[in-house]
């Protein structure tokens, strides 16, 4: 007998395909590959790998990972191919096994499902129908033929497909509805296979095959792209790739760069892209709102050309290759800069030319540095709070000891006061470069062309960082009355001039003790000595200077006297610096400045900047004076034949999921037999895969309708 449980037994079986073969190992392998438990395990592994690929930035330059994780973990993650998860051999292997597993599941179950969809399950018997949970019986005065016809018509009117089977002394009415639910299972499983195949088509598997079979190797050197050997180039027949091409305005390109772990591969394109103009549109705040490239495409085969515009989210597709607006870079802008010495008594500036992407020897006398021009931006929309970090390039050990650091903080003018200020402002052009010494060591600098208003004062920001992935820390050089750095540079040169320090100490002593009496003269001599000592300590040497040198000096004083000594020291130092500034102006033939609040504030900022300049670590300060911008567009160039395959798989997945969830398969049987005296007896049973409230309601409705005369 067939019961309701037996009719659904095949649908809840999770075992694999039991292949009938004498080779046990083959049967067990096929059973494992085609089982649901194996497919779920593979999907779990893919999910975990996808999480890793989402959290960890993929295909970044290897030095970035070394700086982020350190040498030990970098090696481990590299062995696991976590820096390119989606193209890792083990990820592709899992994808391949998932395709095999799901395909075997389809081959095994799809014919059964299709057969079941066409089947009426007419092999049931009266006794088996009585075993169903949802059943009902009734008597009718009609003979069994008339009752069968009436019942069949009523069932058909409710949307069921009906078929009548004659049995010995009985009539069986079999009905079904929602058989398309089985298509949902087929489509959902087939979509997994199709999506995985599409993903494999768009992976770097074809490139791996070319590297293995045709000896293609990444290029790790430098030089013109046109001169790179064929061993590092991929031909026009490469079925799938994803690369970038950077084109300056007026330039052209017929290749794309495909990054690899140990270099790059050059992908030849069947056309040439010429950038006529790169357009950037800005919001009123200075934030970019539109990137667009006006290009001319020239077919390499027939020489035909046509203009086009590539925008963000509006790619250009030609000959099966899509060109996306990815980003923009500097295309080799021409820069004019002024160089100011940051060491020694020299105070004369010099001019310098640079081109972004190239390098220049530093033109300062006796310098062994090379300037590598790495970037230029005509607009910079910045939050100068730097995400809550101090925006000065200071020593991490800032402070003057444990007992009196708070008292001296007022002299330092902490730059982190506005750490919560999230106002974005356009602070104008900036230049970014590296200073590389003769030993190959380099620091990176980011200098803004115009002064920026911070804490109520206008300052020039000069950023510095020691590592490529570290944040920039900013030296604040106060702007003078003419909005230049000339006054600060004059004061800096004067501070490291021993002769000028002596004169400044003498002038300060005379100003602080103008009386000529003998006891006052001794006080003046003491003040002069203290002033000279303070200036000398603050000027520092090659080991330390500024407030760090002051803190070292004050640490030698007994702790109970340090706070009082620090206050006196700073008062004498500030007064001496004022006189030193006036002497420096006199030496250059300039009149003295007014002793007002504005110039007092300038001197305080200049003092802080001199202290921080020791950690700036550059022999010169390069200030941008003018520029001729050359923009460059970065286009992502892709050929992805698997894209449409994936789209089709996604469509099948949506149809399959909706079919499984919203199409309910129902089976209905009515067994009708004569009961004597021209009357008939009917037994109805109903079954569904999911017992829902709708199913219960439908059963109750049929239970009321079918017995009606």
C-alpha positions in Angstrom: 0.0 0.0 0.0 1.0 3.6 -0.7 0.6 6.1 2.2 1.0 9.9 2.2 4.5 9.5 3.9 5.6 7.0 1.2 4.6 9.4 -1.7 7.0 12.1 -0.3 9.8 9.8 0.8 11.9 10.5 -2.3 11.7 14.2 -1.7 13.3 14.2 1.7 16.1 11.8 0.8 19.5 13.6 1.3 21.8 10.8 0.3 23.8 10.8 -2.9 23.6 8.8 -6.1 24.0 5.1 -5.4 25.7 4.0 -8.5 25.3 0.3 -9.3 28.8 -0.8 -10.0 31.2 -3.5 -8.8 33.9 -0.9 -8.0 33.1 0.2 -4.5 35.4 3.2 -4.5 33.7 4.6 -7.6 30.3 4.1 -6.0 31.3 5.8 -2.8 32.9 8.7 -4.6 29.9 9.3 -6.8 27.6 9.0 -3.7 29.7 11.6 -1.8 30.0 14.0 -4.7 26.2 13.9 -5.4 25.1 14.1 -1.8 23.5 17.1 -0.2 25.9 17.1 2.7 28.9 17.5 0.4 27.3 20.4 -1.5 26.4 22.2 1.7 30.0 21.8 2.9 31.3 23.3 -0.3 28.8 26.2 -0.1 30.0 26.8 3.5 33.6 26.9 2.4 32.8 29.3 -0.4 30.9 31.5 2.1 33.9 31.6 4.4 36.3 32.4 1.6 34.0 35.2 0.3 33.9 36.7 3.8 37.8 36.7 3.8 37.8 38.3 0.3 35.4 41.0 1.5 37.2 41.9 4.7 40.7 41.7 3.3 41.4 44.1 0.4 42.2 42.0 -2.7 45.0 42.4 -5.3 46.8 45.2 -3.4 50.5 45.8 -3.9 52.5 43.3 -1.8 54.4 46.0 0.2 51.0 47.1 1.5 50.3 43.7 3.0 53.8 43.5 4.5 53.3 46.9 6.2 49.8 45.8 7.4 50.5 42.3 8.8 54.3 42.2 9.3 56.7 39.7 7.6 55.5 36.6 9.6 51.8 36.8 8.9 52.4 38.2 5.4 54.2 34.9 4.4 51.4 32.8 5.9 48.6 34.7 4.2 50.6 34.7 1.0 50.9 30.9 1.1 47.1 30.6 1.5 46.6 33.0 -1.4 44.4 35.2 0.8 45.5 38.4 -1.2 43.7 37.1 -4.3 41.0 34.7 -2.8 38.8 34.6 -5.9 41.6 33.5 -8.2 43.3 31.2 -5.7 43.7 27.6 -6.9 41.8 26.2 -3.9 38.9 28.5 -4.4 38.7 27.5 -8.1 38.9 23.9 -7.0 36.0 24.3 -4.6 34.0 26.0 -7.4 34.8 23.1 -9.7 33.7 20.5 -7.2 30.5 22.4 -6.5 29.7 22.3 -10.2 30.4 18.6 -10.3 28.3 17.9 -7.1 25.3 20.0 -8.2 25.4 18.6 -11.7 25.4 15.0 -10.4 22.5 15.9 -8.1 20.6 17.3 -11.2 21.4 14.3 -13.3 20.1 12.0 -10.5 17.0 13.9 -9.5 15.8 15.9 -12.5 14.5 12.9 -14.4 12.6 11.7 -11.3 11.1 15.1 -10.8 10.1 15.5 -14.4 8.5 12.0 -14.3 6.7 12.9 -11.1 5.4 16.1 -12.6 3.7 14.1 -15.4 2.6 11.3 -13.1 -1.0 11.0 -11.8 0.0 8.6 -9.0 -2.9 6.5 -10.0 -1.6 3.3 -8.3 -3.2 4.2 -5.0 -5.9 2.0 -3.5 -8.8 2.7 -1.3 -7.1 1.4 1.8 -4.0 3.6 1.3 -6.3 6.7 0.9 -7.7 6.0 4.3 -4.2 6.3 5.8 -4.0 10.0 4.7 -4.4 12.6 7.4 -6.5 14.9 5.2 -9.5 12.8 4.1 -13.2 12.8 4.1 -16.1 10.5 3.0 -19.7 11.0 1.9 -22.7 9.3 0.5 -24.5 10.4 -2.6 -27.8 9.4 -4.3 -26.2 9.6 -7.7 -24.8 6.5 -9.3 -21.0 6.3 -9.3 -20.6 7.3 -13.0 -22.7 10.5 -12.5 -21.0 11.3 -9.2 -17.6 10.8 -10.8 -18.4 13.2 -13.6 -19.9 15.8 -11.2 -16.9 15.5 -8.9 -14.3 15.8 -11.7 -16.0 18.9 -13.0 -16.0 20.6 -9.6 -12.4 19.7 -9.0 -11.4 21.1 -12.4 -13.3 24.3 -11.7 -10.9 24.9 -8.8 -7.9 24.9 -11.1 -6.8 21.3 -10.8 -5.8 19.1 -13.7 -8.0 16.1 -13.6 -7.9 12.6 -15.0 -10.4 9.7 -14.4 -9.3 6.1 -14.1 -11.7 3.2 -14.1 -11.1 0.5 -11.7 -13.0 -2.8 -11.0 -16.3 -1.7 -9.5 -14.9 1.7 -8.8 -13.8 5.0 -10.4 -10.6 6.9 -9.3 -10.3 10.6 -9.9 -6.7 11.8 -9.7 -6.0 15.6 -9.7 -2.9 17.7 -9.3 -2.1 21.4 -9.1 1.2 23.3 -8.7 3.4 20.7 -10.4 5.6 23.6 -11.5 7.0 23.6 -8.0 9.4 20.9 -9.2 10.7 23.3 -11.8 11.8 25.5 -8.9 14.1 22.8 -7.6 15.5 22.1 -11.0 16.0 25.8 -11.8 17.6 26.6 -8.4 20.1 23.8 -8.7 20.8 24.5 -12.4 21.4 28.1 -11.5 24.2 27.2 -9.1 26.0 25.3 -11.9 25.5 28.1 -14.4 26.6 30.8 -12.0 29.7 28.8 -11.0 30.6 28.2 -14.7 30.1 31.9 -15.4 32.4 32.7 -12.5 35.0 30.3 -13.7 34.8 31.9 -17.2 35.4 35.3 -15.7 38.2 34.2 -13.3 41.8 34.3 -14.1 41.7 30.6 -15.0 42.3 31.3 -18.7 45.3 33.5 -17.8 46.7 30.7 -15.6 46.3 28.3 -18.4 48.2 30.6 -20.8 51.0 31.0 -18.2 51.2 27.3 -17.8 51.0 26.3 -21.5 52.4 29.3 -23.3 55.1 30.4 -20.8 53.5 33.8 -20.1 55.3 35.5 -17.2 54.6 38.7 -15.3 56.8 41.7 -16.1 58.4 43.3 -13.0 60.8 45.8 -14.6 60.3 49.3 -16.0 60.3 50.8 -19.5 58.0 51.6 -22.3 55.0 49.3 -22.7 55.6 49.0 -26.5 59.0 47.5 -25.8 57.9 44.9 -23.3 58.6 41.4 -24.8 55.9 39.1 -26.0 56.4 36.7 -23.1 54.8 39.3 -20.8 51.9 40.1 -23.2 48.5 38.5 -23.7 47.1 38.3 -27.2 43.8 39.6 -28.6 42.3 36.1 -28.3 42.5 36.1 -24.5 38.9 35.2 -23.6 38.7 37.0 -20.3 40.6 39.7 -18.5 40.2 42.7 -16.2 42.8 45.4 -16.3 43.4 49.1 -16.1 44.8 51.7 -18.5 45.8 55.3 -17.6 45.6 57.8 -20.4 46.7 61.5 -20.1 44.8 64.2 -21.9 45.9 64.1 -25.5 47.4 60.7 -25.1 46.3 57.2 -26.3 46.6 53.6 -25.3 45.9 50.2 -26.9 46.9 48.1 -24.0 45.6 47.3 -20.5 47.7 46.5 -17.4 46.7 43.3 -15.5 48.2 43.3 -12.0 49.8 40.1 -10.8 51.3 39.2 -7.4 54.9 39.4 -8.8 54.4 42.0 -11.6 52.0 42.8 -14.4 50.8 41.3 -17.6 50.2 43.5 -20.7 46.9 42.9 -22.5 46.8 44.0 -26.1 43.4 45.6 -27.2 41.9 45.4 -30.7 41.5 49.2 -30.7 43.1 52.4 -29.5 41.6 54.7 -26.9 42.5 58.4 -27.3 41.6 60.7 -24.5 40.5 64.1 -25.9 39.4 65.6 -22.6 38.8 64.5 -19.0 35.9 66.3 -17.3 35.5 66.7 -13.5 32.4 68.5 -12.2 32.3 69.6 -8.6 29.7 70.4 -6.0 29.7 73.8 -4.3 31.6 72.3 -1.4 34.4 71.3 -3.8 33.6 67.6 -3.7 33.7 65.9 -7.2 30.3 64.8 -8.5 31.0 63.7 -12.0 33.9 62.0 -13.8 33.7 61.7 -17.6 36.2 60.9 -20.4 35.7 62.2 -23.9 37.5 59.6 -26.0 38.0 58.6 -29.6 38.0 54.8 -30.3 40.0 53.7 -33.4 39.6 50.1 -34.5 43.0 48.5 -35.2 41.5 46.2 -37.9 39.6 48.5 -40.2 40.9 51.9 -39.0 37.4 53.3 -38.3 37.0 55.8 -35.5 34.1 57.2 -33.5 33.8 59.5 -30.5 32.3 58.5 -27.2 31.9 59.6 -23.6 32.6 57.3 -20.8 31.0 58.2 -17.4 30.8 56.5 -14.0 28.1 53.8 -14.3 27.9 54.4 -18.0 30.5 52.1 -19.6 31.3 52.0 -23.3 31.2 48.5 -24.8 32.9 47.8 -28.1 33.9 44.5 -29.7 32.9 42.7 -26.5 35.2 44.7 -24.3 33.7 47.1 -21.7 35.4 50.3 -20.7 34.5 51.7 -17.3 35.4 55.1 -15.8 37.4 53.9 -12.8 39.2 56.9 -11.4 41.5 59.7 -12.4 45.1 60.5 -11.8 47.6 63.2 -12.7 48.9 62.8 -16.2 52.2 64.6 -15.7 51.4 68.1 -14.5 54.2 70.6 -14.7 55.0 72.2 -11.3 56.9 75.3 -10.3 58.1 75.4 -6.7 60.1 77.5 -4.3 62.6 75.7 -2.1 63.4 76.9 1.4 66.4 75.5 3.4 65.3 73.8 6.7 68.9 73.4 8.0 71.7 75.8 8.7 71.8 79.6 8.5 71.1 79.8 4.8 67.8 81.7 4.2 67.9 82.3 0.5 65.2 80.4 -1.4 65.6 78.8 -4.8 63.2 77.9 -7.6 62.6 74.3 -8.9 60.7 72.6 -11.7 59.0 69.2 -11.5 56.8 66.9 -13.5 54.5 64.5 -11.8 55.6 60.9 -12.4 59.2 61.9 -12.9 62.1 62.7 -10.5 64.5 65.6 -10.2 67.8 66.1 -8.3 67.3 68.4 -5.3 68.8 71.8 -6.4 69.8 72.8 -2.9 73.6 73.2 -2.7 75.5 70.2 -1.4 72.3 68.0 -1.4 72.4 64.3 -2.2 68.6 64.0 -2.4 66.3 63.1 -5.3 62.8 64.4 -5.5 60.3 61.9 -6.8 57.1 63.8 -7.9 54.3 61.4 -7.0 51.1 63.4 -7.1 49.4 66.7 -7.6 45.8 67.8 -6.9 44.3 71.1 -7.8 41.5 70.6 -5.3 41.6 69.1 -1.8 38.4 68.7 0.2 39.7 67.9 3.7 38.6 67.4 7.2 41.7 68.8 8.9 40.9 67.0 12.2 42.5 63.9 10.5 39.9 61.6 12.1 40.8 62.8 15.6 44.6 62.5 15.2 47.0 65.4 15.9 47.8 67.1 12.6 51.4 68.0 13.6 54.5 66.1 12.6 55.7 65.7 16.2 57.7 63.2 18.0 55.6 60.5 19.7 57.3 61.4 22.9 55.9 64.9 23.0 55.7 66.3 26.5 58.1 67.4 29.1 58.1 64.7 31.7 55.4 63.4 34.1 55.3 66.2 36.6 55.2 69.4 34.5 53.9 68.4 31.0 50.5 69.9 31.7 52.0 73.3 32.6 53.9 73.5 29.3 51.0 72.2 27.1 49.8 75.8 27.0 53.0 76.8 25.2 52.7 73.9 22.7 49.3 74.8 21.3 47.9 71.3 20.7 46.6 70.8 17.2 44.0 68.3 18.3 41.6 70.8 19.9 39.2 70.5 17.0 39.4 66.8 16.6 35.6 66.5 16.6 35.2 69.2 13.9 33.9 67.4 10.8 33.5 70.4 8.5 34.9 69.6 5.1 36.7 72.4 3.3 38.4 72.9 0.0 42.0 73.8 1.0 43.3 74.3 -2.6 46.1 72.7 -4.5 48.7 70.3 -3.0 51.8 68.5 -4.2 53.0 65.1 -3.1 56.6 63.9 -3.4 59.2 61.7 -1.9 62.7 62.8 -0.9 65.1 59.9 -1.4 68.6 60.1 0.0 71.8 58.6 -1.5 71.2 55.4 0.5 67.8 54.8 -1.1 65.8 55.7 2.0 62.8 57.9 1.4 60.2 59.9 3.2 56.9 61.1 1.7 55.7 64.7 1.9 52.4 66.4 1.1 52.5 70.2 1.0 49.6 72.5 0.5 50.0 75.6 -1.7 47.7 77.9 0.2 47.4 78.7 3.9 44.6 77.0 5.9 42.7 78.4 8.8 43.2 76.2 11.8 42.4 77.2 15.4 41.8 80.8 14.2 45.2 81.2 12.6 46.4 80.9 9.0 49.1 78.2 8.6 50.8 76.4 5.7 50.4 72.6 6.2 53.4 70.4 5.4 52.7 66.7 5.8 55.1 63.9 6.3 54.9 60.2 6.7 57.6 57.5 7.1 55.6 54.6 5.6 53.4 54.4 2.5 50.4 53.2 4.5 50.8 55.5 7.5 48.8 58.7 8.0 50.3 62.1 7.2 51.3 64.2 10.2 51.4 67.9 9.5 53.9 70.6 10.4 52.1 74.0 10.8 54.1 76.9 9.4 52.4 80.2 10.3 51.6 82.6 7.4 53.1 86.1 7.8 51.4 89.4 7.0 52.0 88.8 3.3 50.6 85.2 3.4 54.0 83.7 2.8 56.5 81.5 4.8 59.2 84.1 4.5 59.1 85.4 8.1 59.1 81.9 9.6 62.1 81.0 7.4 63.9 84.2 8.5 63.3 83.4 12.1 64.4 79.8 11.7 67.7 80.8 10.1 68.3 83.4 12.8 67.7 80.9 15.5 70.5 78.6 14.3 72.9 81.6 13.9 75.2 81.7 17.0 76.2 85.4 16.4 72.6 86.6 16.1 71.6 84.7 19.2 74.3 86.6 21.2 73.0 89.9 19.9 69.4 88.9 20.7 70.4 87.9 24.2 72.1 91.3 24.7 69.1 93.2 23.4 66.7 91.2 25.6 68.8 91.9 28.7 68.9 95.6 28.0 65.2 95.7 27.3 64.4 93.7 30.5 66.7 95.7 32.7 67.2 99.2 31.2 68.6 100.8 34.5 72.4 101.4 34.5 73.0 101.0 38.2 75.6 98.5 39.3 73.2 96.0 40.8 71.0 96.2 37.7 74.0 95.7 35.5 74.7 92.4 37.3 71.0 91.4 36.8 71.3 92.3 33.1 74.4 90.1 32.8 72.5 87.2 34.4 69.5 87.8 32.1 71.8 87.9 29.1 73.3 84.6 30.1 70.0 83.0 30.7 68.6 84.3 27.4 71.6 83.0 25.4 71.4 79.7 27.2 67.6 79.4 26.5 68.0 80.3 22.8 71.0 77.9 22.4 69.0 75.0 24.1 65.9 75.7 22.0 68.0 76.0 18.7 69.3 72.6 19.5 71.7 70.5 17.5 71.6 67.5 15.2 70.3 65.3 18.0 67.5 67.3 19.5 66.0 70.8 19.5 62.9 72.7 20.4 60.7 71.7 23.3 62.3 68.2 23.5 65.7 69.9 24.2 64.0 72.2 26.7 62.5 69.2 28.5 65.8 67.4 28.7 67.3 70.5 30.3 64.4 70.9 32.8 64.6 67.2 33.8 68.0 68.0 35.5 66.2 70.4 37.9 64.8 68.9 41.2 61.2 67.8 40.6 59.8 70.2 43.2 61.2 73.2 41.3 60.6 72.1 37.7 57.2 73.8 37.3 58.5 77.2 38.5 61.7 76.9 36.4 59.7 75.9 33.3 57.5 79.0 33.6 60.5 81.3 34.0 62.4 79.6 31.2 59.5 80.0 28.8 59.0 83.7 29.6 62.7 84.4 29.0 62.7 82.3 25.8 59.6 84.0 24.3 61.1 87.5 25.1 64.4 86.5 23.6 62.8 85.1 20.4 61.0 88.4 19.9 64.3 90.3 19.9 65.9 87.7 17.7 63.0 88.1 15.2 63.5 91.9 15.1 67.3 91.6 14.6 66.7 89.2 11.7 64.5 91.8 10.1 67.0 94.5 10.6 69.7 92.4 9.0 67.5 92.1 5.9 66.8 95.8 5.9 63.2 95.5 7.1 61.4 97.7 9.7 60.5 96.1 13.1 57.0 94.6 13.5 54.4 96.1 15.8 54.3 94.4 19.2 50.6 93.6 19.0 48.5 90.5 19.7 48.6 89.4 16.0 52.4 89.3 15.9 52.6 87.7 19.3 50.3 84.9 18.1 52.6 84.5 15.0 55.6 84.2 17.2 54.0 81.5 19.3 53.0 79.5 16.2 56.5 80.0 14.8 58.1 78.7 18.0 55.9 75.6 17.9 56.6 75.1 14.2 60.4 75.3 14.8 60.1 72.7 17.5 58.2 70.4 15.3 60.4 71.0 12.3 63.1 68.8 13.9 60.8 65.8 13.2 59.8 67.0 9.7 63.1 65.4 8.6 63.6 67.3 5.3 66.6 69.4 4.3 64.2 71.8 2.4 60.6 72.8 2.4 59.2 72.8 -1.1 56.2 75.2 -1.6 54.1 75.0 -4.7 54.1 78.4 -6.6 52.4 77.5 -9.9 51.3 74.6 -12.0 50.1 73.5 -15.4 47.7 70.7 -14.8 47.6 67.6 -17.1 44.7 65.2 -16.1 44.7 61.5 -16.8 41.8 59.1 -16.9 42.0 55.6 -15.4 39.7 53.2 -17.3 38.9 49.7 -16.3 38.9 47.5 -19.4 37.2 44.1 -19.1 36.2 41.2 -21.3 33.8 39.1 -19.3 32.0 36.4 -21.4 30.8 34.8 -18.2 28.8 37.9 -17.3 25.7 37.0 -19.4 26.0 33.4 -18.2 25.9 34.6 -14.6 22.9 36.9 -15.4 21.1 34.0 -16.9 21.9 31.9 -13.8 20.7 34.6 -11.5 17.4 34.7 -13.5 17.0 31.0 -13.1 17.8 31.3 -9.4 15.1 33.9 -8.9 12.5 31.9 -10.8 13.5 28.7 -8.9 13.3 30.3 -5.5 10.0 31.9 -6.2 8.7 28.7 -7.6 9.7 26.7 -4.5 8.3 29.2 -2.1 5.1 30.4 -3.8 4.0 27.4 -5.9 2.5 24.7 -3.7 2.1 21.2 -5.2 -1.2 19.6 -4.2 -2.5 16.1 -5.0 -6.1 15.1 -4.8 -7.7 11.6 -5.1 -11.4 10.7 -5.0 -12.4 7.0 -4.9 -16.0 6.4 -5.9 -17.8 3.1 -5.8 -21.5 1.9 -5.8 -23.2 1.5 -2.5 -26.4 -0.2 -3.7 -29.9 1.1 -4.6 -28.3 3.4 -7.3 -26.4 5.4 -4.6 -22.6 5.9 -4.4 -19.9 6.2 -1.8 -17.0 8.7 -2.2 -13.6 8.8 -0.4 -11.5 11.9 -0.9 -7.8 12.3 0.2 -5.5 15.2 -0.2 -1.8 15.7 0.1 0.8 18.5 -0.1 4.5 18.9 0.5 4.0 21.7 3.0 1.1 21.8 5.4 0.2 25.5 5.5 -2.9 27.4 6.6 -3.8 27.9 3.0 -3.7 24.2 2.4 -5.9 23.6 5.5 -8.4 26.2 4.2 -8.4 24.7 0.7 -9.0 21.2 2.1 -12.0 22.5 4.2 -13.4 24.3 1.1 -13.3 21.1 -1.0 -14.6 19.1 1.9 -17.7 21.3 1.8 -18.1 21.7 -1.9 -17.7 18.1 -3.3 -20.5 16.4 -1.3 -23.1 19.0 -2.5 -25.9 17.4 -4.5 
